[in-house]
Amino acid sequence: MNIHNFYRPILRHFRTGRMKRFSNRFKITDRTTILDIGGGAFNWVLLPVRPRLTILNVYETADKTDWATYIVGDGCSTGLPSSGFDVVFSNSVIEHVGGIEKQRQFADECRRCGRGYFVQTPNKWFPVDTHTLMPFAHWLPRRIFNKLIPIAPRFILSRPAPGDIEDFSNMRLLSKRDLQELFPEAEIIQERFFGITKSLIAVSPAPDRGQ
């Protein structure tokens, strides 16, 4: 039995709605240039069009598609041209880049590389940590939370991938206020689950380019 089978439909529901919101907000076409920091092809198959997509990850991507460009780099310092993309997209990445200074660097890079951005992150105050599936544990002191990670529901029925436990130990979840401070010019959209804010999205609209 795999615990992922239980929450995968929920994740797909939110991802489908999120990608629809993204597509409508930025009027995505097959000419739109997009930088996806820390993502993969799984989100982009949900769009009705294939934009000009560049996917950046820290490590080489194993399963590549022929309709995207893949590069290895650091989301906090990509080395890519300023305003080189119509939109920068990031899904559940900023909480993993490190402490507040690294998150500021990440936010600055999203702002620099794109003429617009769409940056999603789980809400710190949602009662279930969406990474480990532990309720309330992410509100505990860091040292206690880290000790609980190996016995988290996510790992009871499914063995952790290499690096998962260390990654979750180092993540810094964000509240709406935290995200707004990182992206002061952005609109903060709240995705809700049974009335409670599950995820937050910082959105800065790209200028109308007649797409």
PyRosetta script that sets phi, psi and omega in degrees:
from pyrosetta import init, pose_from_sequence

init()
pose = pose_from_sequence("MNIHNFYRPILRHFRTGRMKRFSNRFKITDRTTILDIGGGAFNWVLLPVRPRLTILNVYETADKTDWATYIVGDGCSTGLPSSGFDVVFSNSVIEHVGGIEKQRQFADECRRCGRGYFVQTPNKWFPVDTHTLMPFAHWLPRRIFNKLIPIAPRFILSRPAPGDIEDFSNMRLLSKRDLQELFPEAEIIQERFFGITKSLIAVSPAPDRGQ")
pose.set_psi(1, 139.6)
pose.set_omega(1, -178.7)
pose.set_phi(2, -120.0)
pose.set_psi(2, 122.1)
pose.set_omega(2, -177.0)
pose.set_phi(3, -63.1)
pose.set_psi(3, -22.5)
pose.set_omega(3, 179.4)
pose.set_phi(4, -62.3)
pose.set_psi(4, -27.7)
pose.set_omega(4, -179.5)
pose.set_phi(5, -64.8)
pose.set_psi(5, -23.4)
pose.set_omega(5, -178.2)
pose.set_phi(6, -79.0)
pose.set_psi(6, -39.8)
pose.set_omega(6, -175.5)
pose.set_phi(7, -106.0)
pose.set_psi(7, -2.7)
pose.set_omega(7, 178.6)
pose.set_phi(8, -59.8)
pose.set_psi(8, -42.2)
pose.set_omega(8, 177.6)
pose.set_phi(9, -60.9)
pose.set_psi(9, -34.7)
pose.set_omega(9, 178.2)
pose.set_phi(10, -67.3)
pose.set_psi(10, -45.3)
pose.set_omega(10, 178.5)
pose.set_phi(11, -60.0)
pose.set_psi(11, -42.9)
pose.set_omega(11, -178.7)
pose.set_phi(12, -64.8)
pose.set_psi(12, -38.5)
pose.set_omega(12, 178.2)
pose.set_phi(13, -58.8)
pose.set_psi(13, -48.0)
pose.set_omega(13, -178.8)
pose.set_phi(14, -68.6)
pose.set_psi(14, -40.0)
pose.set_omega(14, -179.8)
pose.set_phi(15, -64.7)
pose.set_psi(15, -41.4)
pose.set_omega(15, 179.6)
pose.set_phi(16, -61.9)
pose.set_psi(16, -46.5)
pose.set_omega(16, 178.4)
pose.set_phi(17, -64.7)
pose.set_psi(17, -38.0)
pose.set_omega(17, -179.4)
pose.set_phi(18, -65.9)
pose.set_psi(18, -44.0)
pose.set_omega(18, -178.9)
pose.set_phi(19, -68.9)
pose.set_psi(19, -32.7)
pose.set_omega(19, 175.9)
pose.set_phi(20, -66.2)
pose.set_psi(20, -42.8)
pose.set_omega(20, 177.8)
pose.set_phi(21, -61.2)
pose.set_psi(21, -44.2)
pose.set_omega(21, 179.8)
pose.set_phi(22, -61.0)
pose.set_psi(22, -47.8)
pose.set_omega(22, -177.7)
pose.set_phi(23, -62.0)
pose.set_psi(23, -42.8)
pose.set_omega(23, -179.3)
pose.set_phi(24, -69.7)
pose.set_psi(24, -39.3)
pose.set_omega(24, -176.4)
pose.set_phi(25, -63.9)
pose.set_psi(25, -42.4)
pose.set_omega(25, -175.3)
pose.set_phi(26, -103.6)
pose.set_psi(26, 5.1)
pose.set_omega(26, 178.1)
pose.set_phi(27, 51.5)
pose.set_psi(27, 56.5)
pose.set_omega(27, -174.6)
pose.set_phi(28, -66.3)
pose.set_psi(28, 132.1)
pose.set_omega(28, 174.4)
pose.set_phi(29, -129.5)
pose.set_psi(29, -177.9)
pose.set_omega(29, 178.4)
pose.set_phi(30, -74.2)
pose.set_psi(30, -1.3)
pose.set_omega(30, 176.7)
pose.set_phi(31, -104.3)
pose.set_psi(31, -6.3)
pose.set_omega(31, -178.5)
pose.set_phi(32, -73.2)
pose.set_psi(32, 129.2)
pose.set_omega(32, 177.3)
pose.set_phi(33, -93.9)
pose.set_psi(33, 127.6)
pose.set_omega(33, -174.5)
pose.set_phi(34, -130.2)
pose.set_psi(34, 135.1)
pose.set_omega(34, 170.2)
pose.set_phi(35, -107.1)
pose.set_psi(35, 116.9)
pose.set_omega(35, 176.2)
pose.set_phi(36, -100.7)
pose.set_psi(36, 112.1)
pose.set_omega(36, -179.7)
pose.set_phi(37, -92.9)
pose.set_psi(37, 115.7)
pose.set_omega(37, 175.8)
pose.set_phi(38, 81.2)
pose.set_psi(38, 17.7)
pose.set_omega(38, -175.6)
pose.set_phi(39, -109.5)
pose.set_psi(39, -156.7)
pose.set_omega(39, -179.4)
pose.set_phi(40, -161.5)
pose.set_psi(40, -178.2)
pose.set_omega(40, -175.8)
pose.set_phi(41, -70.2)
pose.set_psi(41, -18.9)
pose.set_omega(41, -172.7)
pose.set_phi(42, -58.0)
pose.set_psi(42, -34.7)
pose.set_omega(42, 177.8)
pose.set_phi(43, -74.7)
pose.set_psi(43, -33.4)
pose.set_omega(43, -169.4)
pose.set_phi(44, -80.8)
pose.set_psi(44, -16.8)
pose.set_omega(44, 174.5)
pose.set_phi(45, -72.2)
pose.set_psi(45, -11.2)
pose.set_omega(45, 179.3)
pose.set_phi(46, -83.1)
pose.set_psi(46, -9.3)
pose.set_omega(46, 178.8)
pose.set_phi(47, -88.8)
pose.set_psi(47, 150.1)
pose.set_omega(47, 178.5)
pose.set_phi(48, -76.8)
pose.set_psi(48, -11.6)
pose.set_omega(48, 179.6)
pose.set_phi(49, -126.6)
pose.set_psi(49, 165.2)
pose.set_omega(49, 175.9)
pose.set_phi(50, -108.6)
pose.set_psi(50, 100.7)
pose.set_omega(50, 178.0)
pose.set_phi(51, -72.6)
pose.set_psi(51, 174.1)
pose.set_omega(51, 175.6)
pose.set_phi(52, -82.3)
pose.set_psi(52, 94.0)
pose.set_omega(52, -165.8)
pose.set_phi(53, -104.1)
pose.set_psi(53, 131.6)
pose.set_omega(53, 170.5)
pose.set_phi(54, -118.3)
pose.set_psi(54, 127.2)
pose.set_omega(54, -178.7)
pose.set_phi(55, -112.3)
pose.set_psi(55, 122.5)
pose.set_omega(55, -178.8)
pose.set_phi(56, -111.1)
pose.set_psi(56, 129.0)
pose.set_omega(56, 175.7)
pose.set_phi(57, -137.7)
pose.set_psi(57, 159.8)
pose.set_omega(57, 179.3)
pose.set_phi(58, -65.7)
pose.set_psi(58, -35.1)
pose.set_omega(58, -179.2)
pose.set_phi(59, -114.8)
pose.set_psi(59, 160.3)
pose.set_omega(59, 177.0)
pose.set_phi(60, -60.2)
pose.set_psi(60, 132.9)
pose.set_omega(60, 178.8)
pose.set_phi(61, -76.4)
pose.set_psi(61, 130.6)
pose.set_omega(61, -176.8)
pose.set_phi(62, -77.7)
pose.set_psi(62, -50.2)
pose.set_omega(62, -176.4)
pose.set_phi(63, -101.3)
pose.set_psi(63, 97.3)
pose.set_omega(63, -176.9)
pose.set_phi(64, -99.0)
pose.set_psi(64, 147.4)
pose.set_omega(64, 173.2)
pose.set_phi(65, -100.6)
pose.set_psi(65, 164.2)
pose.set_omega(65, -179.1)
pose.set_phi(66, -90.1)
pose.set_psi(66, 1.6)
pose.set_omega(66, -178.7)
pose.set_phi(67, -110.9)
pose.set_psi(67, 14.9)
pose.set_omega(67, 176.0)
pose.set_phi(68, -137.6)
pose.set_psi(68, 155.6)
pose.set_omega(68, 173.9)
pose.set_phi(69, -100.2)
pose.set_psi(69, 132.2)
pose.set_omega(69, -176.8)
pose.set_phi(70, -114.1)
pose.set_psi(70, 131.3)
pose.set_omega(70, 177.5)
pose.set_phi(71, -133.7)
pose.set_psi(71, 154.5)
pose.set_omega(71, 176.8)
pose.set_phi(72, -102.5)
pose.set_psi(72, 131.9)
pose.set_omega(72, -179.5)
pose.set_phi(73, -176.1)
pose.set_psi(73, -179.2)
pose.set_omega(73, -178.8)
pose.set_phi(74, -105.9)
pose.set_psi(74, 122.0)
pose.set_omega(74, -179.0)
pose.set_phi(75, -63.0)
pose.set_psi(75, -18.6)
pose.set_omega(75, 178.2)
pose.set_phi(76, -86.8)
pose.set_psi(76, -13.9)
pose.set_omega(76, 179.5)
pose.set_phi(77, -157.9)
pose.set_psi(77, 81.0)
pose.set_omega(77, -170.6)
pose.set_phi(78, -75.9)
pose.set_psi(78, -27.4)
pose.set_omega(78, -174.0)
pose.set_phi(79, 74.9)
pose.set_psi(79, 9.2)
pose.set_omega(79, -179.9)
pose.set_phi(80, -87.6)
pose.set_psi(80, 159.9)
pose.set_omega(80, -177.2)
pose.set_phi(81, -63.5)
pose.set_psi(81, 147.9)
pose.set_omega(81, 174.5)
pose.set_phi(82, -66.0)
pose.set_psi(82, 137.5)
pose.set_omega(82, -178.8)
pose.set_phi(83, 53.7)
pose.set_psi(83, 34.1)
pose.set_omega(83, -178.1)
pose.set_phi(84, -79.9)
pose.set_psi(84, -9.8)
pose.set_omega(84, -177.8)
pose.set_phi(85, -132.9)
pose.set_psi(85, 151.3)
pose.set_omega(85, 174.4)
pose.set_phi(86, -64.1)
pose.set_psi(86, -44.1)
pose.set_omega(86, -176.9)
pose.set_phi(87, -141.1)
pose.set_psi(87, 140.1)
pose.set_omega(87, 168.2)
pose.set_phi(88, -102.8)
pose.set_psi(88, 129.7)
pose.set_omega(88, -178.0)
pose.set_phi(89, -118.9)
pose.set_psi(89, 138.0)
pose.set_omega(89, 176.7)
pose.set_phi(90, -149.8)
pose.set_psi(90, 130.4)
pose.set_omega(90, -175.6)
pose.set_phi(91, -123.6)
pose.set_psi(91, 112.0)
pose.set_omega(91, 176.4)
pose.set_phi(92, 55.1)
pose.set_psi(92, 51.0)
pose.set_omega(92, 179.3)
pose.set_phi(93, -121.0)
pose.set_psi(93, -42.3)
pose.set_omega(93, -170.6)
pose.set_phi(94, -60.1)
pose.set_psi(94, -27.2)
pose.set_omega(94, 178.8)
pose.set_phi(95, -73.8)
pose.set_psi(95, -10.3)
pose.set_omega(95, -176.8)
pose.set_phi(96, -104.7)
pose.set_psi(96, -4.7)
pose.set_omega(96, -171.1)
pose.set_phi(97, -79.9)
pose.set_psi(97, -14.7)
pose.set_omega(97, -179.5)
pose.set_phi(98, 135.2)
pose.set_psi(98, -156.1)
pose.set_omega(98, -178.3)
pose.set_phi(99, -74.8)
pose.set_psi(99, -170.0)
pose.set_omega(99, -174.2)
pose.set_phi(100, -60.0)
pose.set_psi(100, -37.6)
pose.set_omega(100, -179.4)
pose.set_phi(101, -66.0)
pose.set_psi(101, -40.8)
pose.set_omega(101, 177.7)
pose.set_phi(102, -66.7)
pose.set_psi(102, -37.0)
pose.set_omega(102, 178.3)
pose.set_phi(103, -66.4)
pose.set_psi(103, -36.2)
pose.set_omega(103, 175.5)
pose.set_phi(104, -64.7)
pose.set_psi(104, -40.9)
pose.set_omega(104, 177.7)
pose.set_phi(105, -62.9)
pose.set_psi(105, -41.5)
pose.set_omega(105, 179.2)
pose.set_phi(106, -62.1)
pose.set_psi(106, -46.1)
pose.set_omega(106, 179.3)
pose.set_phi(107, -61.3)
pose.set_psi(107, -43.6)
pose.set_omega(107, 178.7)
pose.set_phi(108, -61.2)
pose.set_psi(108, -38.3)
pose.set_omega(108, -178.4)
pose.set_phi(109, -70.0)
pose.set_psi(109, -38.9)
pose.set_omega(109, 175.6)
pose.set_phi(110, -60.9)
pose.set_psi(110, -42.9)
pose.set_omega(110, -179.5)
pose.set_phi(111, -66.0)
pose.set_psi(111, -38.6)
pose.set_omega(111, -176.2)
pose.set_phi(112, -74.6)
pose.set_psi(112, -42.6)
pose.set_omega(112, -171.8)
pose.set_phi(113, -77.3)
pose.set_psi(113, -25.5)
pose.set_omega(113, -175.4)
pose.set_phi(114, -120.2)
pose.set_psi(114, 154.5)
pose.set_omega(114, 173.3)
pose.set_phi(115, -82.0)
pose.set_psi(115, -8.0)
pose.set_omega(115, 172.3)
pose.set_phi(116, -155.8)
pose.set_psi(116, 165.9)
pose.set_omega(116, 177.5)
pose.set_phi(117, -149.8)
pose.set_psi(117, 159.4)
pose.set_omega(117, -178.7)
pose.set_phi(118, -143.8)
pose.set_psi(118, 99.3)
pose.set_omega(118, -172.3)
pose.set_phi(119, -118.7)
pose.set_psi(119, 113.8)
pose.set_omega(119, -178.0)
pose.set_phi(120, -103.6)
pose.set_psi(120, 147.0)
pose.set_omega(120, 175.2)
pose.set_phi(121, -152.6)
pose.set_psi(121, 148.4)
pose.set_omega(121, 175.5)
pose.set_phi(122, -63.4)
pose.set_psi(122, 147.8)
pose.set_omega(122, 178.5)
pose.set_phi(123, -78.4)
pose.set_psi(123, 126.1)
pose.set_omega(123, 179.0)
pose.set_phi(124, -55.8)
pose.set_psi(124, -32.2)
pose.set_omega(124, -173.7)
pose.set_phi(125, -95.8)
pose.set_psi(125, 7.6)
pose.set_omega(125, 169.6)
pose.set_phi(126, -71.7)
pose.set_psi(126, 133.7)
pose.set_omega(126, -170.3)
pose.set_phi(127, -66.3)
pose.set_psi(127, -15.9)
pose.set_omega(127, 178.1)
pose.set_phi(128, -115.3)
pose.set_psi(128, 126.7)
pose.set_omega(128, 174.9)
pose.set_phi(129, -71.2)
pose.set_psi(129, 117.2)
pose.set_omega(129, -174.2)
pose.set_phi(130, -72.5)
pose.set_psi(130, -10.9)
pose.set_omega(130, 177.5)
pose.set_phi(131, -82.4)
pose.set_psi(131, -47.9)
pose.set_omega(131, -175.8)
pose.set_phi(132, -100.5)
pose.set_psi(132, -14.2)
pose.set_omega(132, -174.9)
pose.set_phi(133, 66.0)
pose.set_psi(133, 21.5)
pose.set_omega(133, 176.5)
pose.set_phi(134, -90.6)
pose.set_psi(134, 127.0)
pose.set_omega(134, 175.7)
pose.set_phi(135, -76.3)
pose.set_psi(135, 132.8)
pose.set_omega(135, 172.3)
pose.set_phi(136, 68.3)
pose.set_psi(136, -15.9)
pose.set_omega(136, -172.8)
pose.set_phi(137, -63.6)
pose.set_psi(137, -30.3)
pose.set_omega(137, -178.5)
pose.set_phi(138, -72.7)
pose.set_psi(138, -6.2)
pose.set_omega(138, 174.8)
pose.set_phi(139, -92.4)
pose.set_psi(139, -7.8)
pose.set_omega(139, 179.2)
pose.set_phi(140, -77.6)
pose.set_psi(140, 164.7)
pose.set_omega(140, 173.5)
pose.set_phi(141, -53.6)
pose.set_psi(141, 146.5)
pose.set_omega(141, -174.6)
pose.set_phi(142, -53.4)
pose.set_psi(142, -43.6)
pose.set_omega(142, -176.2)
pose.set_phi(143, -64.3)
pose.set_psi(143, -33.9)
pose.set_omega(143, 178.6)
pose.set_phi(144, -74.1)
pose.set_psi(144, -44.5)
pose.set_omega(144, 178.2)
pose.set_phi(145, -57.5)
pose.set_psi(145, -44.3)
pose.set_omega(145, -178.3)
pose.set_phi(146, -62.7)
pose.set_psi(146, -34.8)
pose.set_omega(146, 178.6)
pose.set_phi(147, -69.7)
pose.set_psi(147, -26.4)
pose.set_omega(147, -178.4)
pose.set_phi(148, -83.9)
pose.set_psi(148, -19.0)
pose.set_omega(148, -174.2)
pose.set_phi(149, -55.2)
pose.set_psi(149, -45.0)
pose.set_omega(149, -177.9)
pose.set_phi(150, -62.1)
pose.set_psi(150, -20.6)
pose.set_omega(150, 179.7)
pose.set_phi(151, -108.8)
pose.set_psi(151, 19.1)
pose.set_omega(151, 179.3)
pose.set_phi(152, -65.8)
pose.set_psi(152, 150.4)
pose.set_omega(152, 178.0)
pose.set_phi(153, -51.8)
pose.set_psi(153, -34.6)
pose.set_omega(153, 179.8)
pose.set_phi(154, -58.1)
pose.set_psi(154, -32.4)
pose.set_omega(154, -173.6)
pose.set_phi(155, -103.3)
pose.set_psi(155, -2.5)
pose.set_omega(155, -179.8)
pose.set_phi(156, -68.1)
pose.set_psi(156, -44.9)
pose.set_omega(156, -177.3)
pose.set_phi(157, -107.4)
pose.set_psi(157, -2.7)
pose.set_omega(157, -179.4)
pose.set_phi(158, -141.6)
pose.set_psi(158, 121.6)
pose.set_omega(158, -176.9)
pose.set_phi(159, -66.6)
pose.set_psi(159, 140.2)
pose.set_omega(159, -179.9)
pose.set_phi(160, -66.6)
pose.set_psi(160, 145.6)
pose.set_omega(160, 173.5)
pose.set_phi(161, -73.6)
pose.set_psi(161, 156.8)
pose.set_omega(161, 178.3)
pose.set_phi(162, -54.5)
pose.set_psi(162, 128.6)
pose.set_omega(162, 178.0)
pose.set_phi(163, 90.8)
pose.set_psi(163, -11.2)
pose.set_omega(163, -177.2)
pose.set_phi(164, -59.5)
pose.set_psi(164, -49.9)
pose.set_omega(164, -175.0)
pose.set_phi(165, -63.2)
pose.set_psi(165, -43.7)
pose.set_omega(165, 178.3)
pose.set_phi(166, -64.0)
pose.set_psi(166, -40.3)
pose.set_omega(166, -179.5)
pose.set_phi(167, -62.5)
pose.set_psi(167, -46.2)
pose.set_omega(167, -179.2)
pose.set_phi(168, -68.6)
pose.set_psi(168, -30.2)
pose.set_omega(168, 178.8)
pose.set_phi(169, -66.6)
pose.set_psi(169, -28.1)
pose.set_omega(169, -174.5)
pose.set_phi(170, -100.4)
pose.set_psi(170, -2.3)
pose.set_omega(170, -175.0)
pose.set_phi(171, -73.0)
pose.set_psi(171, 152.5)
pose.set_omega(171, 177.6)
pose.set_phi(172, -125.3)
pose.set_psi(172, 103.1)
pose.set_omega(172, -179.7)
pose.set_phi(173, -72.4)
pose.set_psi(173, 154.5)
pose.set_omega(173, -175.0)
pose.set_phi(174, -120.8)
pose.set_psi(174, 144.2)
pose.set_omega(174, 170.7)
pose.set_phi(175, -91.7)
pose.set_psi(175, 174.4)
pose.set_omega(175, 176.7)
pose.set_phi(176, -60.1)
pose.set_psi(176, -42.0)
pose.set_omega(176, 179.2)
pose.set_phi(177, -62.9)
pose.set_psi(177, -42.5)
pose.set_omega(177, 178.9)
pose.set_phi(178, -59.2)
pose.set_psi(178, -46.3)
pose.set_omega(178, -177.2)
pose.set_phi(179, -66.6)
pose.set_psi(179, -38.4)
pose.set_omega(179, 178.6)
pose.set_phi(180, -64.7)
pose.set_psi(180, -35.9)
pose.set_omega(180, 177.7)
pose.set_phi(181, -66.5)
pose.set_psi(181, -34.1)
pose.set_omega(181, 178.1)
pose.set_phi(182, -74.3)
pose.set_psi(182, -32.2)
pose.set_omega(182, -179.0)
pose.set_phi(183, -127.8)
pose.set_psi(183, 70.8)
pose.set_omega(183, -173.3)
pose.set_phi(184, -62.0)
pose.set_psi(184, -25.2)
pose.set_omega(184, -178.1)
pose.set_phi(185, -88.7)
pose.set_psi(185, -4.0)
pose.set_omega(185, -172.0)
pose.set_phi(186, -88.8)
pose.set_psi(186, 156.6)
pose.set_omega(186, 164.3)
pose.set_phi(187, -85.2)
pose.set_psi(187, 133.9)
pose.set_omega(187, 177.5)
pose.set_phi(188, -102.6)
pose.set_psi(188, 114.4)
pose.set_omega(188, 179.2)
pose.set_phi(189, -95.1)
pose.set_psi(189, 138.1)
pose.set_omega(189, -179.7)
pose.set_phi(190, -110.2)
pose.set_psi(190, 120.8)
pose.set_omega(190, 173.4)
pose.set_phi(191, -91.8)
pose.set_psi(191, 129.0)
pose.set_omega(191, -173.7)
pose.set_phi(192, -112.1)
pose.set_psi(192, 148.5)
pose.set_omega(192, 175.3)
pose.set_phi(193, -129.0)
pose.set_psi(193, 112.0)
pose.set_omega(193, -174.0)
pose.set_phi(194, 52.3)
pose.set_psi(194, 42.7)
pose.set_omega(194, 174.9)
pose.set_phi(195, 84.1)
pose.set_psi(195, -7.4)
pose.set_omega(195, -178.9)
pose.set_phi(196, -104.7)
pose.set_psi(196, 136.8)
pose.set_omega(196, -179.2)
pose.set_phi(197, -68.2)
pose.set_psi(197, 113.5)
pose.set_omega(197, -179.0)
pose.set_phi(198, -90.7)
pose.set_psi(198, -41.7)
pose.set_omega(198, -176.4)
pose.set_phi(199, -136.0)
pose.set_psi(199, 156.7)
pose.set_omega(199, 178.4)
pose.set_phi(200, -123.0)
pose.set_psi(200, 143.6)
pose.set_omega(200, 179.2)
pose.set_phi(201, -132.2)
pose.set_psi(201, 122.3)
pose.set_omega(201, 173.2)
pose.set_phi(202, -90.6)
pose.set_psi(202, 122.3)
pose.set_omega(202, -175.7)
pose.set_phi(203, -127.4)
pose.set_psi(203, 127.6)
pose.set_omega(203, 171.5)
pose.set_phi(204, -122.0)
pose.set_psi(204, 113.9)
pose.set_omega(204, -173.6)
pose.set_phi(205, -67.3)
pose.set_psi(205, 136.3)
pose.set_omega(205, 173.4)
pose.set_phi(206, -70.5)
pose.set_psi(206, 152.7)
pose.set_omega(206, 177.6)
pose.set_phi(207, -64.6)
pose.set_psi(207, 150.9)
pose.set_omega(207, 178.9)
pose.set_phi(208, -67.9)
pose.set_psi(208, 116.9)
pose.set_omega(208, -178.7)
pose.set_phi(209, -110.5)
pose.set_psi(209, 17.9)
pose.set_omega(209, 176.6)
pose.set_phi(210, 74.3)
pose.set_psi(210, 26.2)
pose.set_omega(210, -179.0)
pose.set_phi(211, -76.9)
pose.dump_pdb("model.pdb")
